[in-house]
Amino acid sequence: MVKEKELEILSQSDIDDLLRINEFLEQQDENSLVAELRRAILDSGKLELNQWESLRDHIREIEELIPHIDLIIKLKKEARKR
């Protein structure tokens, strides 16, 4: 009996997530996440304490992912050299 290869089908949610990631990565203008953070820091009254704490929690999560992102970059660069 031959098993049929399962097709990976992206859900609308998956597509939305990919588009958001792409949009985030490609933004280099005044509406980028970094620009928004700079504006919020310059006007620290723009966010409430709980919002600053939530923002810091999200940044902490990103910091935890950085070593994994660095590894992916390294492996992709090595693969490109071959």
N, C-alpha and C positions, 0 to 999 in steps of 0.2 A: 504494500500500500504506500503510495507516494503522498507525502503531506504537501498541501498547497502552501506556498509561501504567503505569510500574512502580510497584508499591505498596511503600512502605517498611514493612517488618515489623521490629518490635523483637524482639530475642532476649531470652531470659530474663536473660542477662548485662546487656544494656542496661537492662532494667527494674530489676534489682538495683542497678545503678550510679545510676540516677535516684532510687531510693528512699533510697539511702545519702546522696546529695547533699541531698535534701529533708530527711531526718532531721537531718543535720548543720546545715543552715540554720535549722531550726525549733527546735533545742535552745536553750533559754534557762535551763536549770536547772543544778543542781550537777553534772550529768553531761556538760556541754558540753565541747568540746575546750579552750576557754579555761580553764574551771574545772579541768580535769585538768592543764593545763600549770601553772597557778598552784600547785596542790598539789604537783606534781613539783618546782617551783622552791623552794618553801618547805621541802621535804624532799629536798634535792639528792641524798641517798643512795638515793633511790627508783629511780634509773636508773643503769646502768653507763655508763662513758665512751663505749663504742661506740653505746649507745642515744642518748646526748645528741648525738653526732656525726650519727647517722642522722636524728634529729629536726631538727637544724639544716639538714641537706641538704634535707629535705622542706619546711621553712619557706622556704628559699632558692628552691625551685621555685615556691612560692606567690607569693613576692615578684616573681618574673619574670612571673607571670600578672596581677598587679594592674593594670598599665597597660591590658591588654586588657579586663579586667573594667570598669575606669573608662570605657573607650570604649563598651562595650556599654550601660552605665547611661546615659551621655550620649545616645547615639542613641535609646534607648528613651524617655527623657524628652522628647526633641525630637519623636519620633513621636507621643507621647501628646498633646502640645500642639496638634498639627495637627488 
